[in-house]
């Protein structure tokens, strides 16, 4: 088998190139057809310099990133249930922060600060390894699809194998009593895909946050479009995932 297929990555590359050529020829056919029908319409003139081939959008269904569509939807619904006066987000999705800031004032912090201007939303710089907040000072926090990257150098941060644990410690430090933390990471069989991300087991996350109370857990499973998101998923189902997405709502009880 090795002699026949010496490099599967090379075969994938060749396939993608051939597919691109095929799709480009179809683009040319569509252009010629459109141009012949467009002669009586003088509103627009097509120039070669304005060509913008979109070769991969002719699909039967609309594709989407399952992790990001579902976990942001989960977070929005959860935050509406919490109804904080103000919410602090640490390096999650700007799509989430910008939309939710129309309902709840959001303070967004990132290692690479975002230059964004919207009412209800402020943006500043913060390092998850040393957050600029006092102990137990924040009532409502989210940090979603972020911690798994810390310490891998992907975004220019320092290499630190324990960086994710330090970041978790910082989140717990600043979380106020009776405060809520929305925490999302890849979940399933634990591994590091260097330098993209870590994947955690359910048991690992519950151990890291053993001093907090789990209010809600939801799982976005591997490639199961007919399921979507599973609320109150069992540890057994979670452990079977290769690259699932775990959504945790933790609360800090008094004395924690």
Buried (B, 14 or more C-beta within 10 A) or exposed (E): EEEEEEEEEEEEEEEEEEEEEEBEEEBEEEBEEEEEEBEEEEEEEEEEEEEEEEEEEEEEEEEEEBBBBBBBBBBBEBBEEBEBEEBBBBBBBBEBBBBBBEEBBBBBBBBEEBEEEBEBBBBEEBBBBEBEBEEBEBBBBBBBBBBBBBBBBEEEBEEBEEBBBBBBEBBBBBBBEEBBBBBBBBBBBBBEEEEEBBBBBBEBBBEBBEEBEEBBBBBBBBEEEEEEBBEEBEEEEBBEBEBBBBBBBBBBEEEB
